[in-house]
């Protein structure tokens, strides 16, 4: 050891080397892995209807019935729109190891998918980061596992298949952490989600579905969206065409505010992206309804055209504070103040993905924070509810592996692997939790559906 070299903060200290795997194993004394089976609703838990009403605060009032209608469609749909309620339950009714990571915050089974990279290839990974925050790694895993049980039930799979999906998602998470922990640091960091992941996760029955989704994703582009959603103007430009209730042209004031905000957005991009965007002109702005949990938030699409009239569409989407943040503090895991919620979303996404949208940035429109990203960037998703019994287990293994790789960027995989271990004790516990929480979600959904039938909450079915 060369004593002339000082310790530099931010690097590992060669004089006091850590033993992360041993530290992880030691955590089992305080929080045994079997304890993750536990779930009990706290006495102060808000009822489902009250939680939905609270989550609708500050959303656009005329869109709230669409959101409630989507959440009322099924227990799985309810879970998708109730990340805040589940965060309450996880903070008040489950044990945590105290190990923090950059977590998705909404890692349910429908928030994984394909998207395009800068060179035209497709990557599969987590693809929704509205709720991303520094928090307990196990919260993402438990949300994924519970969502798989609910998706399987909705698909008509028997209870053994649903439980096996949750069990295998946890198993794949654990196996992937062990794999990453044993790799050179740079190789583990740059492990890309691609066809090799399917092989690693033993998800071969899913290959046909993934190929079909990939074929559809390659056609899901700005050009295709613009061809369907815009019309040519007399001067050779293009403008959006109203398609209520999902798409409407923005008012003059809205359009001007959104367009002006793109100057701030440009300042959040790496400088090497600016010459590309300088070759596009802004032609129109429209308001577009998105998602399940996001319905009622403000979201715009901006039509850009290059010198040949070829489109690029940007999405400017409101970034609300993460619903998880109050609860991560309760369990002693906090990150830096976000400053700007759009920045939080963008940096969280970049911390969890190996390959991210090259045009990710953020801005402010009339005092509200927004994230900015490419719209229809060859995106495709697997609908877990449409999977057969043989496929949902494969999908569970693949998503569990993806989640482990995403967490390994901000939490040392050696530490997590040390805690998760070689045995199936954690897998069993997470599966038991997932079944119990799926049961709880079904009761919550029933309460919401009853409130809709009684007229307490307005609900509108999608057209």
N, C-alpha and C positions, 0 to 999 in steps of 0.2 A: 504494500500500500504506500503510495507516494504522499507523505505528510505535508508536502509543499502545497498541495491543492486544497483550497478551502471548501467547506460545505456551502453549496449554493442553494438557498431556499427555492422550492419548486421542483427540485430533483430529489431522488432517493439519497439517504445519508449512508454512505458506505461504512461509516464508523459505527453506526448503530442500526444494522440491518433488521428490518421487520420480518416477522414470520406470519403473514396474513392467513395462511391456511390454519395454523395453530390457533390464531385469534378467533377464526370462524368456528372451529371446533369448541373453543371455550365458551362461546355464546350459547351453546346448547344447554349449559348448566343453568343459565338464567331463563332461557326460553326454549324448553324442549321442543323438538320438531313436532311431536304429537300434539302439542298445545295448539297448533294452527288449525286443528279440527274444530276448535271452539267458536261458537257464535251465540250470543244471547242479546236480544234487543234490550236496550237500556230503558228504564222506566220513563225517562224524559224524551224518548224518541218521538219526533213529530209524525203524525199520521201521514199516509201517502198523499192524500188530497192537499193537506196543508203544505207539504213539501213541494208539490207541483205548483201550487199557487205562489209560494215564495220564489221559486225558480223563474216564474214568469214576470217578476218585478223588473221594470224598465225595458221590457220587450215591446215591440210594436204591437199595439193592442189588437188591431184587426188580423194579425197573423197568429195570435195565441190560440184561437180555435183549431187552426191547422196543426199546430204543435201538439195540442191535447189529443186531437184525432189520431195523429200518428202514434203517440204513446199508448193510446187506448187499444191499438190494433192487436196487441198480444203482450204476454209477460216479457218476452225478449225485447220488444220495442219499448216497453216501460223501462226496463233496465238501461237501455241505450240513452234514454232521456233523463235518467236520475242518478248521475254520477255523484252529485252532492249528497243525496240521501245515503248512498252506499258509503261514501267517505265518512259520514257521521257514524254509520254502523261499524265501520272498521276501526275508527278511533275510539269508540265507546264500548265495543263488544268483542274485540279480538286482541290477542297479544301481538306485540311488535318487537323485533330484534333490536331496534335502534340504529340499524345500518341504513343510511340514506343513499339514494341514487337519484339521477334524473329520471323521473317516471313519466309515463304517458298520461296517467291520471284517468284515462278512459279506455283502457286496453281491452275492450270487449271484442268478441270474435269477428265483428263486422268492420273493425277499424284496422284491418290488415289488407294490403292489396298491392297491385302492380302499379308502377309508374315509370315514366321514361327518364333516362339519364341524358346528359348533354350530347352524347354520341349516337343516340337513337336506340340504345339497348333498353331492356326492361329489367327492373329490379323489383323484388318483392320484399315488403317490410311494413312496419307500422306506418300509417299514413294519416293520422289525425292527432293533433297536438294542442287543441284548444285549451285543455286543462293541464298541460304539462307543468310540472313543478318539482322541486326537490322533495322527496318523500320516501316512505318505507317501500323497499323493493317488493315486499310480499303483497302490498295492496294491488299492484298491477297483476300479479300472478293470480290472486284470488278473484279479481274481477274477470279475468279471462276465463278461469275455470268455471265460475258460476254462469257466465254467458254461454259457455259451451253446453252446459246441462240444459239451459232454457232453449237454446237453438235446437238441440237434439229432440227435446220434447215437442217443440213446435213442428219439427219435421216428421214426427210420428215414430221416432226411434224408441225402443223399450228402455226401461230404467237402467238396466245393466250397461247398455251401450252409452247412455248419457253419462253415467258415473265413470265409465272407462275413459271417456273423452277427457274429463277433468283430470283423472288420474294420470293419463298419458301426457297431457299438457305439462303437468308438474314434473313428470319424469323426464321429458325432453328438455325442459328448462334446466333441471339438475345435471343431466348428461352433458348438455352444451357448455355449462359453466365449467365442468371438469375438463372438457376438451380445450376450452379457451385458457384455462388456468395452466395447462401443460404446454402451451405454445409459446414461442418467443413473443415478447410484448408487442412488437410491431406487426407481426403476423396476426395475432389475436385482434389487435386494434382494427386492422384493415380487412378482417374476414367479411366478405361480401355475401349478401343473401342472393343466391342464384340457384341453378339446377343442383349444385353439389349439396345445398342445404336439404333439398328434398330427399336425396340419398342418405344424408346423415340422419335425418329425422325418420327414415324408413317410411316415407309417405308415397310409395310408388303407386298406390291405388288412386292417388289424387292427380297423377300426371295428366290424364285425359282432360280433367276439369281445368287444370291450370293452362293447358294448351289452348282450350277454347276461350278462356278468359283473356289469355295473351293475344289471341287473334283479334278479339273485340277491342282490347286496349290499344292496339296499334292503330285502330281506326278512330279512336276517341281523341281527336285533336282539335286545336283552335280552329283550323280550317273547316272541319266538319261541323262544329258548333256554329260558326259564323254563317256557313251555307244554309243552315236550317233556321237560324234565329235573326238574320239580318236581311235587308233588301238594298238594292243599289239605288243611289240617288242620281239626280239629273247631272250632277257635276262629276260623276264617276266614283264617288265615295260610297260608303255603306252606313246604314243606321240599323239599330235593333228594331224588331217588330214585337209589339206587345203580345204576350201569351199568358194571360191571367189564369190563376193567381200566382204562377211561379215567376213570370218575367214581365217587367213593365219598363218602358223607357223612363229614365230619371227626369224630373222636372229641370227646368233651366238652372235654377239655383243649386239643386243637388248636383247636377252634372258639372257645373262650374267648380263647386267645392271639391268634388272628388278629383277632377282633372288637375286642379291647382295643387292638391296634396301630393301628387306624384313627384313634384320637385323635392319635397322632403324625402320621399321614398328613394329617389336616386342617390341621395346622400347616405343611405344605409347600405348600399351595394358596394362590393369591391370595385375599384376603379376600372378593372379590365372589362366589366360588363357594360360600362357606359357607352362605348362606341357602338355596341350592338343596338341598344335602345335608341340611340340618336338617329338610327335609320328608320324609325317608325314614327308616324304621326298619330295623334289622338283623334279619333273620329266620332265616338259616341260612348255614352254611359247608360247602363240599365241597372235596375234593382232586381235581384234574383233571390228567391227563397231557397234555403239550403238545409240539408240534414234533418235530424230528428231533434237532438238536443239543441241545435243551433237555430231552429225556426224561431222567428221573431227578433233575432238580432239583425243588424244592418249589414247587408252584403251587396256589393256592386260588381258588375263585370264591365271592363273597359275595353273597347275595341280599338286596337292599333292596326294600322296598315302600313306596309313598306312601299317602296317605290314601284313595285309591280302589282300592288293591290293585294298582296298576300297578308292574311290576318295573323295577329298574335293577340290573344285575349288574356288580360290580367284579371285576377279576382282581388278585390279590396274588401276584406271581411273584418267586421268589428271584432275586436279582441277584448272580451270581458275578463275581469279578474278570475283566476282559477277557483272553482268551487272547492278545491281540496285545501287551499292554503290555510284557512282557519283550523283545519283538523290536523294538518301536519305539525303545526305548532303545539297542539295538545299532546302529541307523543314525542315532543322534543327534537323534531327534525325541521330545521329552517334553512332556507337559502337566502341569498341576498335579495333586498327589495327589488322588485322588477323594474321600477322606474317607469317603463312604458310597457303596457301589456302586449302590444304587438311584438316588441323586442323579446319579451319573455317567450312567446310562442315560437318565434323564429330560432332563437338560440337553443331552446329546448329541443326543437326538431333537429337542428344540426348536431347537437350533442348525442342524440340517440341513433341517428341514421349514419350509415357509412357514405351513402350517396344521397345528396339532397338536391332539390330544385335549385338551379343556378341563379334564379331570379327572385329568391326569397328576400323580403325586406319588410319594412314597416313604415307607417305614416300616421298622421293625425288629420281627421276630417271634422271640422266644427267642434273641436275640443275632445272628440272621442278617439281612442287609439284603435288602429287597424293593423292587420297583417296584410301583406301583398304577396301574391304568388302567381305562377302560371295557372291558367284555367284549362282543364281538359288536356293535361300534359301526358297523353297516352295512359290515362289512368284506367285501371280495371280492378274489380273486386270479386271475391268469391262470396256468394250468399250462403252463409252457413246453414240457413234454414232449408235450403234446397239440396243439401248434400244427403246422399244415401248413408245407411248405417255403416258401410265399409269405409266411406270417405270421411266421415266426420271425425273418426279416430285419427286418420292420417292428418287431417287438417289441424287437429288439436296438437299433435306432435310437432308439426311445422310451425305453428304460431308460438308454441312454448319455446322452441329453439330460437325463433326470431326475437322473442322478448328477452331471453337471456343475453343474446348478443347485444341488444340495445342497452340493457342495463350495464353491461361490462365496460362501456365507455366511461361511466362516471363512478362506478363502484368496482373495486378490485375483484376480478373474477376468482382470484385465489381465496379471498376472504369469504365470498358467497359460496364457493365450492366447498370450503372447509365446513361451513355451517350446514349446507344441504347434504353433504356426505355421500357415501356409496349405497347406503341401504334405501329401501323404498318407504321409510317412515314418513318423510315429508310428503311424498306422493299420496299416501293413504290419507294423511291429515287434510291436505288441500282438497281431495276429492270429497271427503266427508263435509268439509265446510261448504263446498260448492253445491252439494245437494241441499243442505240446510238453507243456504241463502237463496237458492232457486225457489224453494218452498215459500220463503218469506216474500220474495218478489211476486210470486203468483198471488199471494194474499193482497199485496199492495196494489197489483194491477186490478184485482177484483174490486177493491175500494174505489179506484179511479173510475172503473167502468160503471159502478153503481152511482157515483156522483154525476157522471155524464147522463145516465138514464134519468136521474132525478132532476136534471136541469141545473144542478149546482155549478157545473162547469160546462162552458160551451165547447162543442167539438165539431169539427168539420172534416169530412172524409176527403182524401185527395181525389182530384179529378183524374 
